Amino acid sequence: MNEQVARRALELMIGKTACMGDRYTQLAAIDFGKAHGCEDMARDVVRVARRSWMAWQASTQREWQAKIARRPGSYVRHHDSRATREKFVRGK
């Protein structure tokens, strides 16, 4: 199978998020790669898709956080803080 065709098929096959349905499609893509001798490429496609999703999610959270910084009283509750939210976004 042509490598570019296989890569594009894998990109279209998988979901990018970590929800259960997308995880099943990612596993199916890896199984597809095993069956066609391109397991490393399949794992790479899944890895790139997950990273792009995580980057989008982090940038969206930071954008939302910037709106909070402008008017903290209207968005932030007494137990919520920007430091806690930034810690959540960075995953530390």
C-alpha positions as semicolon CSV with decimal commas, in nm:
position;residue;x (nm);y (nm);z (nm)
1;M;0,000;0,000;0,000
2;N;0,123;0,347;-0,083
3;E;0,255;0,515;0,232
4;Q;0,087;0,850;0,165
5;V;-0,248;0,681;0,105
6;A;-0,213;0,478;0,424
7;R;-0,121;0,788;0,627
8;R;-0,418;0,983;0,492
9;A;-0,651;0,690;0,560
10;L;-0,527;0,675;0,919
11;E;-0,568;1,050;0,965
12;L;-0,927;1,030;0,845
13;M;-1,000;0,719;1,050
14;I;-0,904;0,844;1,395
15;G;-1,057;1,087;1,639
16;K;-0,824;1,324;1,818
17;T;-0,976;1,348;2,165
18;A;-0,942;1,115;2,462
19;C;-1,311;1,022;2,474
20;M;-1,398;0,653;2,454
21;G;-1,517;0,655;2,092
22;D;-1,202;0,825;1,971
23;R;-0,983;0,587;2,167
24;Y;-1,151;0,296;1,989
25;T;-1,081;0,456;1,652
26;Q;-0,719;0,511;1,753
27;L;-0,686;0,143;1,846
28;A;-0,850;0,048;1,516
29;A;-0,596;0,263;1,333
30;I;-0,310;0,086;1,511
31;D;-0,463;-0,252;1,423
32;F;-0,494;-0,134;1,064
33;G;-0,125;-0,043;1,071
34;K;-0,031;-0,385;1,209
35;A;-0,230;-0,559;0,936
36;H;-0,069;-0,354;0,659
37;G;0,287;-0,342;0,794
38;C;0,288;0,022;0,896
39;E;0,231;0,008;1,271
40;D;0,497;0,270;1,348
41;M;0,334;0,514;1,109
42;A;-0,007;0,444;1,264
43;R;0,126;0,512;1,612
44;D;0,289;0,831;1,486
45;V;-0,037;0,951;1,330
46;V;-0,223;0,885;1,655
47;R;0,047;1,063;1,856
48;V;0,041;1,370;1,629
49;A;-0,339;1,386;1,639
50;R;-0,344;1,369;2,020
51;R;-0,076;1,638;2,048
52;S;-0,265;1,870;1,814
53;W;-0,584;1,820;2,017
54;M;-0,404;1,887;2,344
55;A;-0,241;2,200;2,199
56;W;-0,580;2,329;2,081
57;Q;-0,735;2,256;2,419
58;A;-0,456;2,434;2,609
59;S;-0,468;2,740;2,383
60;T;-0,847;2,758;2,417
61;Q;-0,822;2,736;2,794
62;R;-0,560;3,011;2,799
63;E;-0,778;3,228;2,578
64;W;-1,067;3,177;2,819
65;Q;-0,835;3,248;3,110
66;A;-0,728;3,577;2,950
67;K;-1,092;3,688;2,949
68;I;-1,109;3,611;3,319
69;A;-0,798;3,821;3,384
70;R;-0,970;4,130;3,244
71;R;-1,264;4,114;3,484
72;P;-1,181;3,859;3,752
73;G;-1,475;3,949;3,973
74;S;-1,733;3,861;3,713
75;Y;-1,591;3,522;3,617
76;V;-1,386;3,385;3,905
77;R;-1,560;3,245;4,208
78;H;-1,417;3,279;4,557
79;H;-1,257;2,933;4,549
80;D;-1,123;2,963;4,195
81;S;-0,792;3,120;4,103
82;R;-0,595;3,187;3,789
83;A;-0,293;3,006;3,933
84;T;-0,500;2,691;3,983
85;R;-0,636;2,713;3,630
86;E;-0,290;2,765;3,479
87;K;-0,165;2,468;3,680
88;F;-0,448;2,259;3,531
89;V;-0,370;2,375;3,176
90;R;0,000;2,292;3,208
91;G;-0,078;1,955;3,363
92;K;0,149;1,998;3,664
